[in-house]
């Protein structure tokens, strides 16, 4: 299928695979999508950003670079920057654009019960309801269409909801007066919504044709913003009181619209910012009139809340009357009632194949175009399931053929990069990602045989020997089991499982498929410093005392990692790494586990500050101190080991110091956590050669200990 992307080189039309709907998603065949003349072309117009904006962006970027260098080393950071600046790398960036579409449901996920195949729908979501022939839409970002509403009008639903939310934020009631500042697409939709709701509407703009359009839609007063005395006109029109509210839909770096809006309002009036305008506010009117000055975030309550948007968890109507979905429904109702004339706002209609020209027209003639629409050809959904399905080359039998499920940033920087560094050992066959943009970028960047958003296609591919899984944590267990059942070897990023039930199911799958290897990405075992330390410990042949300090850094409670359903929290997602490494060094059965943790509070909102103590059968003891509220200036990981009169100190996987020890320490040029060696050793193992890869039972034991730690914190026992 065809989809429009934004890249560093501009707008691109690419052929990509048809996506597959998730559990809470519908697959929609797009009929119409609307180009947002403001949002989508903002970055394409020269001079949009002020010098201050550019300086702020560079400062933020430099902070990120410094933080990355502190954790990963100068050389790694330099190589990453060089890679990102590489033209070939930049050419592989494909960002989906578009957020307001209409179409027909052609399939749905297993948990979807409020849509049927064949339903006509309007869809929302930046980069989700994209300019593409097919899109997957979470259930809370779609609404059904009545038969009376045509697809072109329905395509404006998301943009209409944005205009509507701005008026809702103004908290106006029937009969009050409202100033609509900026009569572009949003402003002209707002004029119609406000009139439909019984408001007195005043339209302000610099463009006379837009003012005329507003009058046509019922604006009670229109004023050219270039008029010097237009504040007086508003006062006269409102019997000297001023308007009840002003909503700004304009887009400019100037602060004049915001300050003028305050002049236009009565005492105790309300000013709402929807558009991107300057915010250098003058205090006088705001203070003396005691104005409410508020922002309007996109199209309603639920925006930017993944629980609502991506997981489909609705807000109860008794507590949140107008969510983004209910705003969309209201806009559709206004269209059905004949109170919205959106078809008159369409300046141009294009086929998706002509997207380059569509954006060119909007950028070069913004004042002459209110809205542009893409219309789509009637292509069948089953015609294209993946891209790059070219005949596969004849390969040498000794190469391990790899498929990737979930090629996110971590997988690309580590496993994928290292697989590509070993062409004599591996061949990358396929990549499966959820989004079409990621798949297109992966195909360009890694030159695999094909990409897909259908994991089953990859599992059914008889050419693939090894599946690497790098999806979000809640998907790991199911995908591991499916890959094992499909006869694949599996490398899964940690965690292996999020609970005891998942772990038991994985064990059953391993028993049923004994010929398949399963490896968890516990890469620290393979670090050269750890290998050196392990050799010293084994030679000592005595119990050790180990102290492992992890200065983990803060991850916000709103992150998916902290979401107990999706990420499992940091104990499941990361502490497992350190438990595994301690057990690897001990090479003895765990006799006792104890845990103390900092209770959850306002200052420590997550369960990521704890101490785990482990006692082993051979007499060794270890203490893991894991915390998130430490200084970012300190290294992340420090390990101190005392064994048989010697001491070892590992400083953040860059340096191993030895004291009273026959062995010399090691100082690396760069941090090495063992990612490269893991992939190298895995190739040896899969080919039946001697390797450092441990039996799968060791990975399972580390996962069991992690779950045991969680049980101790929650004061629960395994059922």
FENBELGI-V81130 format. One record per run of one state. SS is the DSSP state (alpha for helix, beta for strand, coil for the rest). FROM is the first residue (numbers start at 1). TO is the last residue. If there is no record, write none. Layout:
{{SS	FROM	TO} {SS	FROM	TO}}
//
This chain:
{{coil	1	1} {beta	2	7} {coil	8	9} {beta	10	15} {coil	16	24} {beta	25	35} {coil	36	41} {alpha	42	44} {coil	45	50} {alpha	51	72} {coil	73	73} {alpha	74	85} {coil	86	86} {alpha	87	91} {coil	92	94} {beta	95	96} {coil	97	99} {beta	100	108} {coil	109	119} {beta	120	124} {coil	125	131} {beta	132	132} {coil	133	133} {beta	134	138} {alpha	139	141} {beta	142	144} {coil	145	150} {alpha	151	154} {coil	155	156} {alpha	157	169} {coil	170	176} {beta	177	181} {coil	182	184} {alpha	185	196} {coil	197	199} {beta	200	205} {coil	206	207} {alpha	208	216} {coil	217	220} {beta	221	224} {coil	225	229} {alpha	230	237} {coil	238	242} {beta	243	248} {coil	249	255} {alpha	256	264} {beta	265	273} {coil	274	282} {alpha	283	288} {coil	289	291} {beta	292	295} {coil	296	300} {beta	301	301} {coil	302	305} {alpha	306	309} {coil	310	322} {beta	323	323} {alpha	324	336} {coil	337	342} {alpha	343	345} {beta	346	351} {alpha	352	364} {coil	365	365} {alpha	366	368} {coil	369	370} {beta	371	375} {coil	376	385} {beta	386	387} {coil	388	399} {beta	400	405} {coil	406	408} {alpha	409	420} {coil	421	425} {beta	426	432} {coil	433	435} {alpha	436	446} {coil	447	449} {beta	450	452} {coil	453	454} {alpha	455	460} {coil	461	465} {beta	466	469} {coil	470	472} {alpha	473	485} {coil	486	488} {beta	489	492} {coil	493	499} {alpha	500	512} {coil	513	517} {beta	518	520} {coil	521	522} {alpha	523	526} {coil	527	527} {alpha	528	540} {coil	541	543} {beta	544	551} {coil	552	568} {alpha	569	586} {coil	587	589} {beta	590	597} {coil	598	609} {beta	610	616} {coil	617	620} {beta	621	627} {coil	628	636} {beta	637	643} {coil	644	645} {beta	646	651} {coil	652	654} {beta	655	659} {coil	660	665} {beta	666	667} {coil	668	674} {alpha	675	686} {coil	687	695} {alpha	696	714} {coil	715	719}}
//
